[in-house]
Amino acid sequence: MTVPECHGEVCITCSDQAIAVRVVELLPDGLAVVDTGSGREEVSVALVTAGVGDEILVHAREAIAVLGRPE
């Protein structure tokens, strides 16, 4: 069996970390622009119901939970 090698910015096989980010813009096709605290990135929000201003938990560029909503 061959061990997979990690390539690119995100390795879905090796990555086991999720980070909290803030949604700044919703895009078509279940995508969103988020603020990571050190820049902006595009992630999928297809699995959650997120809105602009929501704090979401992201793993491997996929939102897996909504942590909080703006008041």
N, CA, C, O and CB atoms as a CASP TS submission, in Angstrom:
PFRMAT TS
TARGET T0000
AUTHOR 0000-0000-0000
METHOD Language model
MODEL 1
PARENT N/A
ATOM      1  N   MET     1       0.837  -1.176   0.000  1.00  0.00           N
ATOM      2  CA  MET     1       0.000   0.000   0.000  1.00  0.00           C
ATOM      3  C   MET     1       0.882   1.239   0.000  1.00  0.00           C
ATOM      4  O   MET     1       1.896   1.284   0.696  1.00  0.00           O
ATOM      5  CB  MET     1      -0.952  -0.002   1.209  1.00  0.00           C
ATOM      6  N   THR     2       0.501   2.236  -0.772  1.00  0.00           N
ATOM      7  CA  THR     2       1.250   3.480  -0.858  1.00  0.00           C
ATOM      8  C   THR     2       0.616   4.530   0.045  1.00  0.00           C
ATOM      9  O   THR     2      -0.601   4.709   0.037  1.00  0.00           O
ATOM     10  CB  THR     2       1.311   3.981  -2.312  1.00  0.00           C
ATOM     11  N   VAL     3       1.435   5.216   0.815  1.00  0.00           N
ATOM     12  CA  VAL     3       0.950   6.294   1.674  1.00  0.00           C
ATOM     13  C   VAL     3       0.742   7.532   0.816  1.00  0.00           C
ATOM     14  O   VAL     3       1.656   7.920   0.087  1.00  0.00           O
ATOM     15  CB  VAL     3       1.947   6.584   2.845  1.00  0.00           C
ATOM     16  N   PRO     4      -0.449   8.182   0.874  1.00  0.00           N
ATOM     17  CA  PRO     4      -0.681   9.370   0.049  1.00  0.00           C
ATOM     18  C   PRO     4       0.213  10.524   0.476  1.00  0.00           C
ATOM     19  O   PRO     4       0.511  10.695   1.658  1.00  0.00           O
ATOM     20  CB  PRO     4      -2.147   9.793   0.123  1.00  0.00           C
ATOM     21  N   GLU     5       0.632  11.310  -0.503  1.00  0.00           N
ATOM     22  CA  GLU     5       1.433  12.496  -0.227  1.00  0.00           C
ATOM     23  C   GLU     5       0.527  13.709  -0.171  1.00  0.00           C
ATOM     24  O   GLU     5      -0.483  13.767  -0.873  1.00  0.00           O
ATOM     25  CB  GLU     5       2.534  12.685  -1.294  1.00  0.00           C
ATOM     26  N   CYS     6       0.880  14.674   0.656  1.00  0.00           N
ATOM     27  CA  CYS     6       0.112  15.914   0.754  1.00  0.00           C
ATOM     28  C   CYS     6       0.587  16.888  -0.309  1.00  0.00           C
ATOM     29  O   CYS     6       1.788  17.094  -0.488  1.00  0.00           O
ATOM     30  CB  CYS     6       0.242  16.541   2.165  1.00  0.00           C
ATOM     31  N   HIS     7      -0.375  17.491  -1.021  1.00  0.00           N
ATOM     32  CA  HIS     7      -0.070  18.484  -2.046  1.00  0.00           C
ATOM     33  C   HIS     7      -1.018  19.659  -1.883  1.00  0.00           C
ATOM     34  O   HIS     7      -2.158  19.481  -1.455  1.00  0.00           O
ATOM     35  CB  HIS     7      -0.181  17.875  -3.473  1.00  0.00           C
ATOM     36  N   GLY     8      -0.563  20.851  -2.218  1.00  0.00           N
ATOM     37  CA  GLY     8      -1.429  22.025  -2.189  1.00  0.00           C
ATOM     38  C   GLY     8      -1.599  22.592  -0.793  1.00  0.00           C
ATOM     39  O   GLY     8      -0.935  22.176   0.156  1.00  0.00           O
ATOM     40  N   GLU     9      -2.517  23.565  -0.692  1.00  0.00           N
ATOM     41  CA  GLU     9      -2.743  24.271   0.561  1.00  0.00           C
ATOM     42  C   GLU     9      -3.435  23.417   1.618  1.00  0.00           C
ATOM     43  O   GLU     9      -3.150  23.548   2.808  1.00  0.00           O
ATOM     44  CB  GLU     9      -3.556  25.500   0.305  1.00  0.00           C
ATOM     45  N   VAL    10      -4.336  22.550   1.190  1.00  0.00           N
ATOM     46  CA  VAL    10      -5.124  21.759   2.133  1.00  0.00           C
ATOM     47  C   VAL    10      -4.999  20.285   1.789  1.00  0.00           C
ATOM     48  O   VAL    10      -5.174  19.893   0.635  1.00  0.00           O
ATOM     49  CB  VAL    10      -6.608  22.197   2.121  1.00  0.00           C
ATOM     50  N   CYS    11      -4.700  19.481   2.779  1.00  0.00           N
ATOM     51  CA  CYS    11      -4.651  18.038   2.586  1.00  0.00           C
ATOM     52  C   CYS    11      -5.804  17.422   3.365  1.00  0.00           C
ATOM     53  O   CYS    11      -5.759  17.344   4.593  1.00  0.00           O
ATOM     54  CB  CYS    11      -3.275  17.443   3.042  1.00  0.00           C
ATOM     55  N   ILE    12      -6.833  16.986   2.654  1.00  0.00           N
ATOM     56  CA  ILE    12      -8.009  16.428   3.306  1.00  0.00           C
ATOM     57  C   ILE    12      -7.654  15.146   4.049  1.00  0.00           C
ATOM     58  O   ILE    12      -8.258  14.843   5.078  1.00  0.00           O
ATOM     59  CB  ILE    12      -9.115  16.160   2.281  1.00  0.00           C
ATOM     60  N   THR    13      -6.697  14.399   3.552  1.00  0.00           N
ATOM     61  CA  THR    13      -6.296  13.152   4.198  1.00  0.00           C
ATOM     62  C   THR    13      -5.599  13.409   5.527  1.00  0.00           C
ATOM     63  O   THR    13      -5.863  12.715   6.509  1.00  0.00           O
ATOM     64  CB  THR    13      -5.382  12.354   3.280  1.00  0.00           C
ATOM     65  N   CYS    14      -4.714  14.397   5.569  1.00  0.00           N
ATOM     66  CA  CYS    14      -3.894  14.641   6.755  1.00  0.00           C
ATOM     67  C   CYS    14      -4.481  15.679   7.709  1.00  0.00           C
ATOM     68  O   CYS    14      -4.192  15.649   8.905  1.00  0.00           O
ATOM     69  CB  CYS    14      -2.529  15.079   6.334  1.00  0.00           C
ATOM     70  N   SER    15      -5.281  16.574   7.206  1.00  0.00           N
ATOM     71  CA  SER    15      -5.783  17.680   8.013  1.00  0.00           C
ATOM     72  C   SER    15      -6.773  17.184   9.057  1.00  0.00           C
ATOM     73  O   SER    15      -7.734  16.486   8.734  1.00  0.00           O
ATOM     74  CB  SER    15      -6.439  18.736   7.124  1.00  0.00           C
ATOM     75  N   ASP    16      -6.530  17.548  10.307  1.00  0.00           N
ATOM     76  CA  ASP    16      -7.463  17.168  11.364  1.00  0.00           C
ATOM     77  C   ASP    16      -7.809  18.362  12.237  1.00  0.00           C
ATOM     78  O   ASP    16      -8.201  18.202  13.393  1.00  0.00           O
ATOM     79  CB  ASP    16      -6.877  16.047  12.218  1.00  0.00           C
ATOM     80  N   GLN    17      -7.666  19.553  11.684  1.00  0.00           N
ATOM     81  CA  GLN    17      -7.896  20.767  12.441  1.00  0.00           C
ATOM     82  C   GLN    17      -9.056  21.552  11.841  1.00  0.00           C
ATOM     83  O   GLN    17      -9.158  21.685  10.621  1.00  0.00           O
ATOM     84  CB  GLN    17      -6.629  21.624  12.479  1.00  0.00           C
ATOM     85  N   ALA    18      -9.918  22.065  12.688  1.00  0.00           N
ATOM     86  CA  ALA    18     -10.995  22.951  12.256  1.00  0.00           C
ATOM     87  C   ALA    18     -10.750  24.317  12.885  1.00  0.00           C
ATOM     88  O   ALA    18     -10.246  24.412  14.004  1.00  0.00           O
ATOM     89  CB  ALA    18     -12.409  22.383  12.655  1.00  0.00           C
ATOM     90  N   ILE    19     -11.112  25.383  12.155  1.00  0.00           N
ATOM     91  CA  ILE    19     -10.897  26.730  12.670  1.00  0.00           C
ATOM     92  C   ILE    19     -12.201  27.523  12.606  1.00  0.00           C
ATOM     93  O   ILE    19     -13.044  27.289  11.740  1.00  0.00           O
ATOM     94  CB  ILE    19      -9.783  27.449  11.875  1.00  0.00           C
ATOM     95  N   ALA    20     -12.348  28.461  13.533  1.00  0.00           N
ATOM     96  CA  ALA    20     -13.505  29.354  13.551  1.00  0.00           C
ATOM     97  C   ALA    20     -13.193  30.568  12.689  1.00  0.00           C
ATOM     98  O   ALA    20     -12.139  31.188  12.826  1.00  0.00           O
ATOM     99  CB  ALA    20     -13.868  29.782  15.008  1.00  0.00           C
ATOM    100  N   VAL    21     -14.124  30.900  11.800  1.00  0.00           N
ATOM    101  CA  VAL    21     -13.973  32.045  10.895  1.00  0.00           C
ATOM    102  C   VAL    21     -15.307  32.780  10.825  1.00  0.00           C
ATOM    103  O   VAL    21     -16.329  32.253  11.264  1.00  0.00           O
ATOM    104  CB  VAL    21     -13.507  31.589   9.464  1.00  0.00           C
ATOM    105  N   ARG    22     -15.303  34.003  10.272  1.00  0.00           N
ATOM    106  CA  ARG    22     -16.521  34.811  10.151  1.00  0.00           C
ATOM    107  C   ARG    22     -16.902  34.949   8.685  1.00  0.00           C
ATOM    108  O   ARG    22     -16.050  35.272   7.857  1.00  0.00           O
ATOM    109  CB  ARG    22     -16.326  36.210  10.794  1.00  0.00           C
ATOM    110  N   VAL    23     -18.164  34.709   8.347  1.00  0.00           N
ATOM    111  CA  VAL    23     -18.662  34.835   6.975  1.00  0.00           C
ATOM    112  C   VAL    23     -18.781  36.320   6.631  1.00  0.00           C
ATOM    113  O   VAL    23     -19.432  37.077   7.350  1.00  0.00           O
ATOM    114  CB  VAL    23     -20.042  34.110   6.803  1.00  0.00           C
ATOM    115  N   VAL    24     -18.149  36.734   5.527  1.00  0.00           N
ATOM    116  CA  VAL    24     -18.243  38.128   5.093  1.00  0.00           C
ATOM    117  C   VAL    24     -19.054  38.291   3.813  1.00  0.00           C
ATOM    118  O   VAL    24     -19.530  39.387   3.518  1.00  0.00           O
ATOM    119  CB  VAL    24     -16.859  38.698   4.889  1.00  0.00           C
ATOM    120  N   GLU    25     -19.215  37.208   3.049  1.00  0.00           N
ATOM    121  CA  GLU    25     -19.987  37.291   1.810  1.00  0.00           C
ATOM    122  C   GLU    25     -20.446  35.893   1.407  1.00  0.00           C
ATOM    123  O   GLU    25     -19.671  34.938   1.452  1.00  0.00           O
ATOM    124  CB  GLU    25     -19.149  37.944   0.672  1.00  0.00           C
ATOM    125  N   LEU    26     -21.715  35.785   1.013  1.00  0.00           N
ATOM    126  CA  LEU    26     -22.221  34.526   0.467  1.00  0.00           C
ATOM    127  C   LEU    26     -22.116  34.576  -1.045  1.00  0.00           C
ATOM    128  O   LEU    26     -22.461  35.582  -1.665  1.00  0.00           O
ATOM    129  CB  LEU    26     -23.690  34.262   0.914  1.00  0.00           C
ATOM    130  N   LEU    27     -21.640  33.490  -1.639  1.00  0.00           N
ATOM    131  CA  LEU    27     -21.454  33.376  -3.079  1.00  0.00           C
ATOM    132  C   LEU    27     -22.412  32.323  -3.630  1.00  0.00           C
ATOM    133  O   LEU    27     -22.984  31.548  -2.863  1.00  0.00           O
ATOM    134  CB  LEU    27     -19.982  33.017  -3.422  1.00  0.00           C
ATOM    135  N   PRO    28     -22.593  32.287  -4.944  1.00  0.00           N
ATOM    136  CA  PRO    28     -23.417  31.222  -5.536  1.00  0.00           C
ATOM    137  C   PRO    28     -22.801  29.838  -5.295  1.00  0.00           C
ATOM    138  O   PRO    28     -21.637  29.715  -4.915  1.00  0.00           O
ATOM    139  CB  PRO    28     -23.591  31.461  -7.048  1.00  0.00           C
ATOM    140  N   ASP    29     -23.600  28.823  -5.521  1.00  0.00           N
ATOM    141  CA  ASP    29     -23.152  27.423  -5.477  1.00  0.00           C
ATOM    142  C   ASP    29     -22.679  26.961  -4.106  1.00  0.00           C
ATOM    143  O   ASP    29     -21.790  26.114  -4.018  1.00  0.00           O
ATOM    144  CB  ASP    29     -22.047  27.223  -6.460  1.00  0.00           C
ATOM    145  N   GLY    30     -23.256  27.502  -3.029  1.00  0.00           N
ATOM    146  CA  GLY    30     -22.929  27.032  -1.690  1.00  0.00           C
ATOM    147  C   GLY    30     -21.558  27.423  -1.197  1.00  0.00           C
ATOM    148  O   GLY    30     -20.971  26.721  -0.374  1.00  0.00           O
ATOM    149  N   LEU    31     -21.039  28.529  -1.686  1.00  0.00           N
ATOM    150  CA  LEU    31     -19.718  28.999  -1.275  1.00  0.00           C
ATOM    151  C   LEU    31     -19.838  30.300  -0.491  1.00  0.00           C
ATOM    152  O   LEU    31     -20.856  30.988  -0.562  1.00  0.00           O
ATOM    153  CB  LEU    31     -18.805  29.196  -2.499  1.00  0.00           C
ATOM    154  N   ALA    32     -18.794  30.627   0.253  1.00  0.00           N
ATOM    155  CA  ALA    32     -18.761  31.878   1.004  1.00  0.00           C
ATOM    156  C   ALA    32     -17.330  32.376   1.104  1.00  0.00           C
ATOM    157  O   ALA    32     -16.377  31.599   1.057  1.00  0.00           O
ATOM    158  CB  ALA    32     -19.370  31.693   2.411  1.00  0.00           C
ATOM    159  N   VAL    33     -17.199  33.687   1.242  1.00  0.00           N
ATOM    160  CA  VAL    33     -15.914  34.301   1.564  1.00  0.00           C
ATOM    161  C   VAL    33     -15.914  34.495   3.073  1.00  0.00           C
ATOM    162  O   VAL    33     -16.871  35.020   3.642  1.00  0.00           O
ATOM    163  CB  VAL    33     -15.688  35.675   0.786  1.00  0.00           C
ATOM    164  N   VAL    34     -14.830  34.067   3.717  1.00  0.00           N
ATOM    165  CA  VAL    34     -14.729  34.172   5.172  1.00  0.00           C
ATOM    166  C   VAL    34     -13.480  34.945   5.562  1.00  0.00           C
ATOM    167  O   VAL    34     -12.494  34.983   4.826  1.00  0.00           O
ATOM    168  CB  VAL    34     -14.716  32.777   5.818  1.00  0.00           C
ATOM    169  N   ASP    35     -13.545  35.559   6.735  1.00  0.00           N
ATOM    170  CA  ASP    35     -12.401  36.254   7.318  1.00  0.00           C
ATOM    171  C   ASP    35     -11.763  35.307   8.319  1.00  0.00           C
ATOM    172  O   ASP    35     -12.399  34.897   9.290  1.00  0.00           O
ATOM    173  CB  ASP    35     -12.823  37.612   7.997  1.00  0.00           C
ATOM    174  N   THR    36     -10.502  34.962   8.079  1.00  0.00           N
ATOM    175  CA  THR    36      -9.793  34.024   8.950  1.00  0.00           C
ATOM    176  C   THR    36      -9.038  34.720  10.078  1.00  0.00           C
ATOM    177  O   THR    36      -8.474  34.063  10.952  1.00  0.00           O
ATOM    178  CB  THR    36      -8.827  33.197   8.135  1.00  0.00           C
ATOM    179  N   GLY    37      -9.030  36.048  10.055  1.00  0.00           N
ATOM    180  CA  GLY    37      -8.230  36.794  11.017  1.00  0.00           C
ATOM    181  C   GLY    37      -6.882  37.165  10.450  1.00  0.00           C
ATOM    182  O   GLY    37      -6.237  38.101  10.924  1.00  0.00           O
ATOM    183  N   SER    38      -6.449  36.430   9.427  1.00  0.00           N
ATOM    184  CA  SER    38      -5.183  36.746   8.759  1.00  0.00           C
ATOM    185  C   SER    38      -5.391  36.915   7.261  1.00  0.00           C
ATOM    186  O   SER    38      -4.427  36.951   6.497  1.00  0.00           O
ATOM    187  CB  SER    38      -4.142  35.649   9.027  1.00  0.00           C
ATOM    188  N   GLY    39      -6.648  37.018   6.843  1.00  0.00           N
ATOM    189  CA  GLY    39      -6.962  37.193   5.427  1.00  0.00           C
ATOM    190  C   GLY    39      -8.330  36.633   5.118  1.00  0.00           C
ATOM    191  O   GLY    39      -9.072  36.214   6.006  1.00  0.00           O
ATOM    192  N   ARG    40      -8.644  36.637   3.838  1.00  0.00           N
ATOM    193  CA  ARG    40      -9.939  36.119   3.396  1.00  0.00           C
ATOM    194  C   ARG    40      -9.737  34.891   2.530  1.00  0.00           C
ATOM    195  O   ARG    40      -8.784  34.808   1.755  1.00  0.00           O
ATOM    196  CB  ARG    40     -10.729  37.194   2.625  1.00  0.00           C
ATOM    197  N   GLU    41     -10.653  33.934   2.674  1.00  0.00           N
ATOM    198  CA  GLU    41     -10.596  32.697   1.898  1.00  0.00           C
ATOM    199  C   GLU    41     -11.993  32.307   1.462  1.00  0.00           C
ATOM    200  O   GLU    41     -12.979  32.741   2.057  1.00  0.00           O
ATOM    201  CB  GLU    41      -9.948  31.560   2.713  1.00  0.00           C
ATOM    202  N   GLU    42     -12.080  31.490   0.425  1.00  0.00           N
ATOM    203  CA  GLU    42     -13.348  30.962  -0.055  1.00  0.00           C
ATOM    204  C   GLU    42     -13.519  29.546   0.479  1.00  0.00           C
ATOM    205  O   GLU    42     -12.619  28.714   0.362  1.00  0.00           O
ATOM    206  CB  GLU    42     -13.415  30.986  -1.611  1.00  0.00           C
ATOM    207  N   VAL    43     -14.686  29.281   1.067  1.00  0.00           N
ATOM    208  CA  VAL    43     -14.977  27.957   1.613  1.00  0.00           C
ATOM    209  C   VAL    43     -16.375  27.526   1.188  1.00  0.00           C
ATOM    210  O   VAL    43     -17.171  28.343   0.725  1.00  0.00           O
ATOM    211  CB  VAL    43     -14.853  27.956   3.158  1.00  0.00           C
ATOM    212  N   SER    44     -16.664  26.252   1.345  1.00  0.00           N
ATOM    213  CA  SER    44     -17.999  25.731   1.079  1.00  0.00           C
ATOM    214  C   SER    44     -18.857  25.852   2.337  1.00  0.00           C
ATOM    215  O   SER    44     -18.408  25.536   3.439  1.00  0.00           O
ATOM    216  CB  SER    44     -17.930  24.258   0.601  1.00  0.00           C
ATOM    217  N   VAL    45     -20.099  26.314   2.158  1.00  0.00           N
ATOM    218  CA  VAL    45     -21.070  26.348   3.253  1.00  0.00           C
ATOM    219  C   VAL    45     -22.281  25.483   2.895  1.00  0.00           C
ATOM    220  O   VAL    45     -23.379  25.687   3.414  1.00  0.00           O
ATOM    221  CB  VAL    45     -21.510  27.809   3.554  1.00  0.00           C
ATOM    222  N   ALA    46     -22.065  24.528   2.011  1.00  0.00           N
ATOM    223  CA  ALA    46     -23.155  23.691   1.504  1.00  0.00           C
ATOM    224  C   ALA    46     -23.787  22.810   2.584  1.00  0.00           C
ATOM    225  O   ALA    46     -24.951  22.429   2.455  1.00  0.00           O
ATOM    226  CB  ALA    46     -22.645  22.818   0.380  1.00  0.00           C
ATOM    227  N   LEU    47     -23.056  22.482   3.634  1.00  0.00           N
ATOM    228  CA  LEU    47     -23.568  21.576   4.665  1.00  0.00           C
ATOM    229  C   LEU    47     -24.247  22.283   5.831  1.00  0.00           C
ATOM    230  O   LEU    47     -24.840  21.628   6.688  1.00  0.00           O
ATOM    231  CB  LEU    47     -22.451  20.738   5.190  1.00  0.00           C
ATOM    232  N   VAL    48     -24.168  23.623   5.875  1.00  0.00           N
ATOM    233  CA  VAL    48     -24.735  24.386   6.992  1.00  0.00           C
ATOM    234  C   VAL    48     -25.597  25.525   6.461  1.00  0.00           C
ATOM    235  O   VAL    48     -25.513  25.880   5.285  1.00  0.00           O
ATOM    236  CB  VAL    48     -23.613  24.941   7.907  1.00  0.00           C
ATOM    237  N   THR    49     -26.415  26.086   7.324  1.00  0.00           N
ATOM    238  CA  THR    49     -27.189  27.274   6.974  1.00  0.00           C
ATOM    239  C   THR    49     -26.497  28.464   7.621  1.00  0.00           C
ATOM    240  O   THR    49     -26.720  28.759   8.795  1.00  0.00           O
ATOM    241  CB  THR    49     -28.694  27.156   7.440  1.00  0.00           C
ATOM    242  N   ALA    50     -25.661  29.140   6.853  1.00  0.00           N
ATOM    243  CA  ALA    50     -24.860  30.248   7.366  1.00  0.00           C
ATOM    244  C   ALA    50     -25.250  31.535   6.661  1.00  0.00           C
ATOM    245  O   ALA    50     -25.689  31.526   5.511  1.00  0.00           O
ATOM    246  CB  ALA    50     -23.354  29.968   7.186  1.00  0.00           C
ATOM    247  N   GLY    51     -25.083  32.635   7.367  1.00  0.00           N
ATOM    248  CA  GLY    51     -25.354  33.947   6.804  1.00  0.00           C
ATOM    249  C   GLY    51     -24.187  34.876   7.051  1.00  0.00           C
ATOM    250  O   GLY    51     -23.271  34.557   7.809  1.00  0.00           O
ATOM    251  N   VAL    52     -24.227  36.030   6.405  1.00  0.00           N
ATOM    252  CA  VAL    52     -23.173  37.031   6.587  1.00  0.00           C
ATOM    253  C   VAL    52     -23.120  37.421   8.064  1.00  0.00           C
ATOM    254  O   VAL    52     -24.149  37.701   8.679  1.00  0.00           O
ATOM    255  CB  VAL    52     -23.423  38.290   5.682  1.00  0.00           C
ATOM    256  N   GLY    53     -21.926  37.435   8.616  1.00  0.00           N
ATOM    257  CA  GLY    53     -21.714  37.764  10.016  1.00  0.00           C
ATOM    258  C   GLY    53     -21.627  36.556  10.922  1.00  0.00           C
ATOM    259  O   GLY    53     -21.135  36.667  12.045  1.00  0.00           O
ATOM    260  N   ASP    54     -22.094  35.403  10.464  1.00  0.00           N
ATOM    261  CA  ASP    54     -22.037  34.191  11.281  1.00  0.00           C
ATOM    262  C   ASP    54     -20.598  33.743  11.498  1.00  0.00           C
ATOM    263  O   ASP    54     -19.750  33.881  10.617  1.00  0.00           O
ATOM    264  CB  ASP    54     -22.842  33.068  10.628  1.00  0.00           C
ATOM    265  N   GLU    55     -20.339  33.207  12.681  1.00  0.00           N
ATOM    266  CA  GLU    55     -19.072  32.536  12.947  1.00  0.00           C
ATOM    267  C   GLU    55     -19.306  31.058  12.667  1.00  0.00           C
ATOM    268  O   GLU    55     -20.238  30.456  13.202  1.00  0.00           O
ATOM    269  CB  GLU    55     -18.564  32.784  14.433  1.00  0.00           C
ATOM    270  N   ILE    56     -18.451  30.476  11.823  1.00  0.00           N
ATOM    271  CA  ILE    56     -18.606  29.074  11.442  1.00  0.00           C
ATOM    272  C   ILE    56     -17.320  28.313  11.724  1.00  0.00           C
ATOM    273  O   ILE    56     -16.239  28.897  11.803  1.00  0.00           O
ATOM    274  CB  ILE    56     -18.991  28.948   9.954  1.00  0.00           C
ATOM    275  N   LEU    57     -17.453  27.016  11.872  1.00  0.00           N
ATOM    276  CA  LEU    57     -16.309  26.132  12.072  1.00  0.00           C
ATOM    277  C   LEU    57     -16.010  25.467  10.738  1.00  0.00           C
ATOM    278  O   LEU    57     -16.887  24.850  10.134  1.00  0.00           O
ATOM    279  CB  LEU    57     -16.586  25.063  13.196  1.00  0.00           C
ATOM    280  N   VAL    58     -14.756  25.597  10.274  1.00  0.00           N
ATOM    281  CA  VAL    58     -14.368  25.104   8.949  1.00  0.00           C
ATOM    282  C   VAL    58     -13.273  24.052   9.079  1.00  0.00           C
ATOM    283  O   VAL    58     -12.293  24.234   9.802  1.00  0.00           O
ATOM    284  CB  VAL    58     -13.891  26.267   8.048  1.00  0.00           C
ATOM    285  N   HIS    59     -13.465  22.950   8.363  1.00  0.00           N
ATOM    286  CA  HIS    59     -12.468  21.875   8.285  1.00  0.00           C
ATOM    287  C   HIS    59     -12.276  21.537   6.812  1.00  0.00           C
ATOM    288  O   HIS    59     -13.246  21.253   6.110  1.00  0.00           O
ATOM    289  CB  HIS    59     -12.913  20.602   9.111  1.00  0.00           C
ATOM    290  N   ALA    60     -11.051  21.566   6.346  1.00  0.00           N
ATOM    291  CA  ALA    60     -10.717  21.229   4.957  1.00  0.00           C
ATOM    292  C   ALA    60     -11.552  22.052   3.967  1.00  0.00           C
ATOM    293  O   ALA    60     -12.051  21.528   2.971  1.00  0.00           O
ATOM    294  CB  ALA    60     -10.936  19.724   4.708  1.00  0.00           C
ATOM    295  N   ARG    61     -11.691  23.341   4.261  1.00  0.00           N
ATOM    296  CA  ARG    61     -12.440  24.300   3.421  1.00  0.00           C
ATOM    297  C   ARG    61     -13.933  23.995   3.320  1.00  0.00           C
ATOM    298  O   ARG    61     -14.595  24.422   2.375  1.00  0.00           O
ATOM    299  CB  ARG    61     -11.853  24.323   2.033  1.00  0.00           C
ATOM    300  N   GLU    62     -14.456  23.259   4.291  1.00  0.00           N
ATOM    301  CA  GLU    62     -15.890  22.941   4.345  1.00  0.00           C
ATOM    302  C   GLU    62     -16.428  23.360   5.708  1.00  0.00           C
ATOM    303  O   GLU    62     -15.908  22.932   6.738  1.00  0.00           O
ATOM    304  CB  GLU    62     -16.147  21.412   4.090  1.00  0.00           C
ATOM    305  N   ALA    63     -17.470  24.198   5.721  1.00  0.00           N
ATOM    306  CA  ALA    63     -18.102  24.578   6.984  1.00  0.00           C
ATOM    307  C   ALA    63     -18.814  23.358   7.557  1.00  0.00           C
ATOM    308  O   ALA    63     -19.572  22.684   6.859  1.00  0.00           O
ATOM    309  CB  ALA    63     -19.102  25.766   6.784  1.00  0.00           C
ATOM    310  N   ILE    64     -18.562  23.080   8.841  1.00  0.00           N
ATOM    311  CA  ILE    64     -19.162  21.904   9.467  1.00  0.00           C
ATOM    312  C   ILE    64     -20.104  22.276  10.609  1.00  0.00           C
ATOM    313  O   ILE    64     -20.816  21.414  11.122  1.00  0.00           O
ATOM    314  CB  ILE    64     -18.075  20.979   9.980  1.00  0.00           C
ATOM    315  N   ALA    65     -20.117  23.553  11.016  1.00  0.00           N
ATOM    316  CA  ALA    65     -21.024  23.989  12.080  1.00  0.00           C
ATOM    317  C   ALA    65     -21.122  25.505  12.085  1.00  0.00           C
ATOM    318  O   ALA    65     -20.184  26.205  11.703  1.00  0.00           O
ATOM    319  CB  ALA    65     -20.546  23.475  13.457  1.00  0.00           C
ATOM    320  N   VAL    66     -22.277  26.003  12.525  1.00  0.00           N
ATOM    321  CA  VAL    66     -22.452  27.435  12.775  1.00  0.00           C
ATOM    322  C   VAL    66     -22.288  27.620  14.280  1.00  0.00           C
ATOM    323  O   VAL    66     -23.028  27.033  15.069  1.00  0.00           O
ATOM    324  CB  VAL    66     -23.868  27.970  12.259  1.00  0.00           C
ATOM    325  N   LEU    67     -21.307  28.445  14.676  1.00  0.00           N
ATOM    326  CA  LEU    67     -21.005  28.639  16.091  1.00  0.00           C
ATOM    327  C   LEU    67     -21.814  29.761  16.711  1.00  0.00           C
ATOM    328  O   LEU    67     -22.146  29.708  17.895  1.00  0.00           O
ATOM    329  CB  LEU    67     -19.540  28.918  16.271  1.00  0.00           C
ATOM    330  N   GLY    68     -22.134  30.775  15.926  1.00  0.00           N
ATOM    331  CA  GLY    68     -22.876  31.909  16.465  1.00  0.00           C
ATOM    332  C   GLY    68     -23.412  32.788  15.364  1.00  0.00           C
ATOM    333  O   GLY    68     -22.878  32.836  14.256  1.00  0.00           O
ATOM    334  N   ARG    69     -24.480  33.480  15.695  1.00  0.00           N
ATOM    335  CA  ARG    69     -25.112  34.381  14.737  1.00  0.00           C
ATOM    336  C   ARG    69     -25.034  35.803  15.281  1.00  0.00           C
ATOM    337  O   ARG    69     -24.996  36.007  16.494  1.00  0.00           O
ATOM    338  CB  ARG    69     -26.593  33.968  14.463  1.00  0.00           C
ATOM    339  N   PRO    70     -25.011  36.782  14.383  1.00  0.00           N
ATOM    340  CA  PRO    70     -24.976  38.172  14.852  1.00  0.00           C
ATOM    341  C   PRO    70     -26.279  38.531  15.564  1.00  0.00           C
ATOM    342  O   PRO    70     -27.345  38.013  15.230  1.00  0.00           O
ATOM    343  CB  PRO    70     -24.731  39.138  13.672  1.00  0.00           C
ATOM    344  N   GLU    71     -26.180  39.407  16.529  1.00  0.00           N
ATOM    345  CA  GLU    71     -27.379  39.819  17.277  1.00  0.00           C
ATOM    346  C   GLU    71     -28.027  41.015  16.648  1.00  0.00           C
ATOM    347  O   GLU    71     -29.046  41.497  17.144  1.00  0.00           O
ATOM    348  CB  GLU    71     -27.037  40.127  18.722  1.00  0.00           C
TER
END
